[in-house]
Amino acid sequence: MTDSNPNPVLPKDVAAYLAQASAEIAREQGFAPAGEADVSGWMLENMPAIVDRARKLQERLLLKIHTGNTMTILEKVIGSRVWAQVQHGKITQKANRVINAALLA
């Protein structure tokens, strides 16, 4: 079986969190893109909110899965933040592609 992840730098779960977060924020704002240029501009303006929402989605899921195991959750969240800082440039490029695809879908 081959890996169907179109974003090899971003793990599938990270791409999914970003796509979910961007879709939620776009829906809340009533954003309906006319084309890819609209998506790119909107995404750049909202990237901090998208990343924050994706992080919160991940934290909520971890809390549901690991109720009572706070240290493990904290380690994963801190680890993901460290990974994100190290890979910031690559993440931004790949996140832009994922979010564009999600918003234009």
C-alpha positions in Angstrom: 0.0 0.0 0.0 1.4 3.4 -0.9 1.3 6.5 1.2 -1.4 8.8 -0.1 -0.3 11.8 1.8 0.2 14.7 -0.7 2.2 16.6 1.9 5.2 14.5 2.9 6.6 17.2 5.2 3.3 17.5 7.1 2.1 14.4 8.9 -1.4 13.4 7.9 -2.8 14.4 11.3 -1.2 17.9 11.1 -2.6 18.4 7.6 -6.0 17.3 8.8 -6.0 19.6 11.8 -5.0 22.5 9.6 -7.7 21.7 7.0 -10.3 21.3 9.8 -9.3 24.6 11.5 -9.3 26.6 8.2 -12.7 25.2 7.3 -14.2 26.1 10.7 -12.8 29.6 10.6 -13.9 30.2 7.0 -17.4 29.0 7.9 -17.5 31.3 11.0 -16.4 34.3 8.9 -18.8 33.4 6.0 -15.8 33.3 3.7 -16.6 32.0 0.2 -13.6 32.2 -2.1 -14.0 33.1 -5.7 -10.6 31.5 -6.6 -7.2 30.5 -5.4 -6.0 34.1 -5.1 -8.8 34.8 -2.6 -7.9 31.7 -0.7 -4.2 32.7 -0.5 -4.9 36.2 0.7 -7.5 35.0 3.3 -5.1 32.3 4.5 -2.2 34.7 5.0 -4.4 37.0 7.0 -5.8 34.2 9.1 -2.7 31.9 9.5 -2.2 32.7 13.2 -5.8 31.9 13.9 -5.7 28.8 11.8 -2.6 27.4 13.5 -4.0 28.3 16.9 -7.3 26.6 16.1 -5.5 23.5 14.8 -3.4 23.3 18.0 -6.6 23.6 20.1 -8.3 20.8 18.1 -5.3 18.6 18.7 -5.2 19.4 22.4 -8.9 18.7 22.7 -8.5 15.3 21.0 -5.5 14.5 23.2 -7.5 15.4 26.3 -10.3 13.1 25.2 -8.0 10.2 24.5 -5.7 10.6 27.5 -8.1 11.7 30.3 -6.1 11.7 33.5 -2.7 11.5 31.7 -1.8 15.1 31.7 2.0 14.7 31.5 1.8 12.6 28.4 -0.5 15.2 26.8 1.8 18.0 27.8 4.9 16.2 26.3 3.1 15.7 23.0 1.9 19.3 22.8 5.4 20.6 23.6 7.0 18.2 21.2 4.6 19.3 18.4 5.4 22.9 19.1 9.2 22.3 19.0 8.8 20.3 15.8 6.7 23.2 14.4 9.3 25.8 15.2 12.1 23.7 13.6 10.1 23.0 10.5 8.4 26.5 10.2 9.3 27.2 6.6 8.3 23.8 5.3 5.2 23.7 7.4 4.0 27.1 6.1 4.5 26.0 2.4 2.7 22.7 2.9 0.0 24.2 5.1 -0.8 26.7 2.4 -1.3 23.9 -0.1 -3.5 21.9 2.3 -5.6 24.9 3.3 -6.0 26.0 -0.3 -7.2 22.6 -1.3 -9.6 22.4 1.7 -11.1 25.8 0.9 -11.5 25.2 -2.8 -13.0 21.8 -2.3 
